[in-house]
Amino acid sequence: MKHKILVTGASGAFGSLTCLKLIENGHQVVGTMRSIHGKNAAISNTLKSKGVHLVEMDVTLEESVNSGVRSAIELMGGLDTVFNNAGIGANGILEAFTAEDIQKVFDVNVFGVQRLMRAILPHFRNEGMGTIIHTSSCIGRITTPFLAAYSASKYALESLAEGYRAELSGFGIESCIVEPGGMPTAFMGGMIKPSDTERVQQFGEMAQLPEASLNGYVQFIESNPEQRPEKVAEAVAALVNTPFGQKPFRTVVDFTGLKEPIENYNQVLQQTTHGVYTANGVDNLLQLNKK
């Protein structure tokens, strides 16, 4: 079955590679980014040359999201799948992030997701079917030093995805989460840093650790030929091609040793979730209504 797919964050590695993989598989694809010009001109031209439709969308602006979704539906003559992929990172001493710093991260990674969901879900409910795939992270429910602000946003995203999964199952709308490990992409170099530099200096020698830790991690993943963003694109394409109602809720994409422990964690969470839902008499909400 060929699908009509909206991919947010199409200028980044995960988004652009996924767009290309989905086109290769014969699907219709609209990719979104804040601007198709300037620094995004090269990737925009590549995507367009392969048949990807592009729409400008800023997920931090409600009207931009609403307009972008309308344009995507018009361009493809419909919409049945969304890859909710736009995101930004943050790295630094947690105390030195101001509330406004963290708000910037949440505005994309959490509120941006909510804006997009509110824009697409009336269409999906009207169609009686839809698929939503979210980009989370292997540290989406595990917190590591200096990345806590980013992890917090992904914790929140995972909670939203869990809630939507249950509330939309009766409408024939399925939800999935992809949890990649760190990949050697421009995302790593574009992370937000804490703006309160005076507070950073109060940590003495530790002030140097966030940058050193990130650089060391980047070197580590660059040395692993399997740890590449193409693997994320392949995982998303595989989810899209999995028959409706048979997709796993969580898919881990990592080749550094995180995959097994995160999958074990996911299995325990799945069992716990089912137990809580059963105890509250709402376990039927975990079953997708397939029309």
HELIX and SHEET records of a PDB file:
HELIX    1   1 ALA A   13  GLU A   24  1                                  12    
HELIX    2   2 GLY A   38  ASN A   40  5                                   3    
HELIX    3   3 ALA A   41  SER A   49  1                                   9    
HELIX    4   4 GLU A   62  MET A   76  1                                  15    
HELIX    5   5 LEU A   94  ALA A   96  5                                   3    
HELIX    6   6 ALA A   99  ASN A  109  1                                  11    
HELIX    7   7 PHE A  111  GLU A  127  1                                  17    
HELIX    8   8 ALA A  148  LEU A  168  1                                  21    
HELIX    9   9 SER A  169  PHE A  171  5                                   3    
HELIX   10  10 ALA A  186  GLY A  189  1                                   4    
HELIX   11  11 THR A  197  GLN A  201  1                                   5    
HELIX   12  12 GLY A  204  GLN A  208  5                                   5    
HELIX   13  13 LEU A  209  GLU A  222  1                                  14    
HELIX   14  14 PRO A  229  ASN A  241  1                                  13    
HELIX   15  15 LYS A  259  ALA A  279  1                                  21    
HELIX   16  16 ASP A  283  LEU A  286  5                                   4    
SHEET    1   A 7 HIS A  53  GLU A  56  0                                        
SHEET    2   A 7 GLN A  28  MET A  33  1                                        
SHEET    3   A 7 LYS A   4  VAL A   7  1                                        
SHEET    4   A 7 THR A  81  ASN A  84  1                                        
SHEET    5   A 7 GLY A 130  THR A 135  1                                        
SHEET    6   A 7 ILE A 173  PRO A 180  1                                        
SHEET    7   A 7 ARG A 250  VAL A 253  1                                        
END                                                                             
